[in-house]
Amino acid sequence: MRITRFLPLAVLVAVTAAILLLGLDHYLSLDALRENRQVLQDFVADHRIGAALAYVAAYAAVVALSLPGATVMTLAGGFLFGWAMGGTLAVLAATLGAALVFLIARSTVGDALRNRAGPFLRRMEDGFRTNAFHYLLFLRLVPAFPFWAVNLAPALLGMPLVPFVAATAIGIIPGTLVFAAFGAGLGDLFAAGTEIRLAEVLSPTLIAALAGLGLLALLPVAVRKWRERRQ
């Protein structure tokens, strides 16, 4: 019974390893999007609802498998569906994928880790639970933390599912819409043969703006701690 509990995690690891070993992650690149753009655009034009569902499923799988292609998937959403619809689909898909990883990690290694946790980890867990939503919102807003790591940490620290999903969905909206808007303009760049670098999207101004939003997310935590000290 205990072994079967780890089966979903083993499947995720095995599928991820197989994709990377076979080089299938090549399809999660801007070069692949450029090469297949006409086929993808024709499919979206002929089967818009089916294409949207397929996009959400594929994006959620990329996130669940922790593959290095979420940014390209967001750009592809903007390119294929426009910035508004593409951004909305990307937020939905990324949240679904993150929730899947969260649930698998919590039900496998999360419970076992907490049962064996020492005093330090227990104090850390208690502190995180008290302000879990705001801490996770900060981690989602600031583009300095790996998405896969932010999916796992709350599961290991015992965060409930509902605030995890809410903080994830809200926190990724600003960055996702920016990338989707950039993706909506890829058609002209592809046609012109322009070399595209993902680093160009994350300008210092954008990073500063997202960091500012992240600090605002921590403001309620700071106020609460200040009140506790005064009392």
C-alpha positions as CSV (number, residue, x, y, z in Angstrom):
1,M,0.0,0.0,0.0
2,R,2.8,2.4,0.9
3,I,4.6,1.6,-2.4
4,T,1.6,2.3,-4.5
5,R,1.4,5.7,-3.0
6,F,4.6,6.7,-4.8
7,L,3.4,5.4,-8.1
8,P,2.2,8.8,-9.5
9,L,5.5,10.4,-8.6
10,A,7.4,7.6,-10.2
11,V,5.3,8.0,-13.4
12,L,6.0,11.7,-13.5
13,V,9.8,11.2,-13.1
14,A,9.9,8.4,-15.7
15,V,7.9,10.3,-18.3
16,T,10.1,13.4,-17.8
17,A,13.3,11.4,-18.1
18,A,12.0,9.7,-21.3
19,I,11.1,13.0,-22.9
20,L,14.5,14.5,-22.1
21,L,16.5,11.4,-23.2
22,L,14.6,11.2,-26.5
23,G,15.1,14.9,-27.1
24,L,11.4,15.6,-27.4
25,D,11.9,18.8,-25.4
26,H,13.1,20.3,-28.7
27,Y,9.5,20.9,-29.6
28,L,9.2,23.3,-26.6
29,S,11.4,25.9,-28.3
30,L,10.8,29.0,-30.3
31,D,12.6,27.4,-33.3
32,A,10.0,24.6,-33.3
33,L,7.2,27.1,-33.0
34,R,8.6,29.0,-36.0
35,E,9.0,25.9,-38.1
36,N,5.5,24.6,-37.3
37,R,3.6,27.9,-37.1
38,Q,1.5,27.5,-40.3
39,V,0.3,24.0,-39.3
40,L,-0.6,25.2,-35.8
41,Q,-2.4,28.3,-37.1
42,D,-4.4,26.3,-39.5
43,F,-5.4,23.8,-36.8
44,V,-6.5,26.7,-34.5
45,A,-8.5,28.3,-37.4
46,D,-10.3,25.0,-38.2
47,H,-10.7,23.6,-34.6
48,R,-10.6,26.6,-32.2
49,I,-12.2,24.9,-29.2
50,G,-10.4,21.6,-29.7
51,A,-7.1,23.6,-30.2
52,A,-7.7,25.5,-27.0
53,L,-8.4,22.3,-25.0
54,A,-5.3,20.6,-26.5
55,Y,-3.2,23.7,-25.7
56,V,-4.4,23.7,-22.0
57,A,-3.7,19.9,-21.7
58,A,-0.2,20.2,-23.3
59,Y,0.7,23.2,-21.2
60,A,-0.5,21.6,-18.0
61,A,1.5,18.5,-18.8
62,V,4.7,20.6,-19.4
63,V,4.2,22.2,-15.9
64,A,3.3,18.9,-14.2
65,L,6.4,17.2,-15.7
66,S,8.6,20.2,-14.8
67,L,9.9,20.5,-18.3
68,P,11.8,23.6,-19.4
69,G,9.2,25.0,-21.7
70,A,6.5,26.9,-19.8
71,T,7.7,30.3,-21.1
72,V,7.6,29.1,-24.7
73,M,4.1,27.7,-24.2
74,T,2.9,31.0,-22.9
75,L,4.4,32.8,-25.9
76,A,2.7,30.2,-28.2
77,G,-0.6,30.8,-26.5
78,G,-0.4,34.5,-27.3
79,F,0.8,33.7,-30.9
80,L,-2.0,31.3,-31.6
81,F,-5.0,32.7,-29.7
82,G,-4.2,36.4,-29.1
83,W,-2.9,37.9,-25.9
84,A,-6.2,37.9,-24.0
85,M,-7.4,34.4,-24.7
86,G,-3.9,33.0,-24.9
87,G,-3.0,34.6,-21.6
88,T,-6.2,33.3,-20.0
89,L,-5.6,29.7,-21.3
90,A,-2.0,29.9,-20.1
91,V,-3.0,30.9,-16.5
92,L,-5.5,28.1,-16.4
93,A,-3.1,25.5,-17.8
94,A,-0.2,26.5,-15.6
95,T,-2.4,26.5,-12.5
96,L,-3.8,23.0,-13.3
97,G,-0.3,21.6,-13.9
98,A,1.0,23.2,-10.7
99,A,-1.9,21.8,-8.7
100,L,-1.2,18.3,-10.0
101,V,2.4,18.5,-9.0
102,F,1.4,19.9,-5.6
103,L,-1.1,17.1,-4.9
104,I,1.3,14.4,-6.0
105,A,4.2,15.8,-3.9
106,R,2.0,16.3,-0.8
107,S,0.5,12.8,-0.9
108,T,3.8,11.1,-1.5
109,V,6.9,12.7,0.0
110,G,5.1,15.6,1.8
111,D,3.4,13.6,4.5
112,A,6.4,11.4,5.1
113,L,8.7,14.4,5.4
114,R,6.5,16.2,7.9
115,N,6.2,13.0,10.0
116,R,10.0,12.9,10.3
117,A,10.5,16.6,10.6
118,G,12.6,18.0,13.4
119,P,11.8,21.1,15.4
120,F,13.3,23.5,12.9
121,L,11.2,22.3,10.0
122,R,8.1,22.2,12.2
123,R,8.6,25.9,13.1
124,M,9.2,26.7,9.5
125,E,6.0,24.8,8.6
126,D,4.0,26.7,11.2
127,G,5.3,30.1,10.0
128,F,4.6,29.3,6.4
129,R,1.1,28.1,7.1
130,T,0.2,31.3,9.0
131,N,1.0,33.4,6.0
132,A,1.0,30.8,3.2
133,F,-1.1,32.7,0.7
134,H,1.0,35.9,0.9
135,Y,4.3,34.1,0.8
136,L,3.3,32.0,-2.2
137,L,1.9,35.1,-4.0
138,F,5.3,36.8,-3.5
139,L,7.1,33.7,-5.0
140,R,4.8,33.6,-8.0
141,L,5.0,37.3,-8.7
142,V,8.8,37.7,-8.6
143,P,10.4,35.9,-11.7
144,A,13.4,34.8,-9.7
145,F,12.3,31.5,-8.4
146,P,12.0,28.3,-10.5
147,F,8.3,27.5,-11.1
148,W,8.8,23.8,-10.3
149,A,10.5,24.5,-7.0
150,V,7.7,26.8,-6.0
151,N,5.2,24.0,-6.8
152,L,7.0,21.6,-4.4
153,A,7.9,23.8,-1.4
154,P,4.3,24.5,-0.3
155,A,3.4,20.8,-0.6
156,L,6.3,19.9,1.7
157,L,5.3,22.6,4.2
158,G,1.7,21.5,4.4
159,M,0.0,24.3,2.6
160,P,-3.8,23.6,1.9
161,L,-4.8,23.2,-1.8
162,V,-7.3,26.1,-2.1
163,P,-4.9,28.9,-1.1
164,F,-2.2,27.3,-3.2
165,V,-4.4,27.3,-6.3
166,A,-5.6,30.9,-5.6
167,A,-2.1,32.3,-5.0
168,T,-0.7,30.5,-8.0
169,A,-3.5,31.7,-10.4
170,I,-3.3,35.3,-9.1
171,G,0.4,35.5,-8.9
172,I,1.2,34.3,-12.4
173,I,-1.3,36.6,-14.1
174,P,0.9,39.7,-14.6
175,G,3.9,37.9,-16.0
176,T,1.8,35.6,-18.1
177,L,-0.1,38.4,-19.8
178,V,3.2,40.1,-20.6
179,F,4.6,37.0,-22.3
180,A,1.3,36.4,-24.0
181,A,1.3,39.9,-25.4
182,F,4.8,39.5,-26.6
183,G,3.8,36.2,-28.2
184,A,0.9,37.9,-30.0
185,G,3.5,39.8,-32.0
186,L,5.7,36.8,-32.9
187,G,4.1,36.5,-36.3
188,D,5.8,39.7,-37.6
189,L,9.1,38.7,-36.0
190,F,8.9,35.2,-37.6
191,A,8.1,36.7,-41.0
192,A,11.0,39.1,-40.8
193,G,13.4,36.3,-39.8
194,T,14.3,38.2,-36.6
195,E,16.2,36.3,-33.9
196,I,14.2,36.2,-30.8
197,R,15.7,36.0,-27.3
198,L,13.5,35.3,-24.3
199,A,15.7,37.5,-22.2
200,E,14.5,40.5,-24.2
201,V,11.0,40.1,-22.8
202,L,12.1,40.3,-19.1
203,S,13.4,43.9,-19.2
204,P,14.8,45.5,-16.0
205,T,11.7,47.7,-15.8
206,L,9.4,44.7,-16.0
207,I,11.4,42.8,-13.4
208,A,11.3,45.8,-11.1
209,A,7.6,46.1,-11.5
210,L,6.9,42.5,-10.7
211,A,9.3,42.7,-7.7
212,G,7.3,45.7,-6.5
213,L,4.1,43.7,-6.8
214,G,5.7,40.9,-4.9
215,L,6.7,43.2,-2.0
216,L,3.1,44.5,-1.9
217,A,2.0,40.9,-1.5
218,L,4.1,40.7,1.7
219,L,2.8,43.9,3.1
220,P,0.0,42.2,5.1
221,V,2.5,39.8,6.6
222,A,4.7,42.8,7.7
223,V,1.7,44.6,9.2
224,R,0.6,41.5,11.1
225,K,4.1,40.9,12.6
226,W,4.4,44.6,13.5
227,R,1.0,44.4,15.4
228,E,2.1,41.2,17.2
229,R,5.3,42.9,18.3
230,R,3.4,45.9,19.6
231,Q,1.0,43.7,21.5
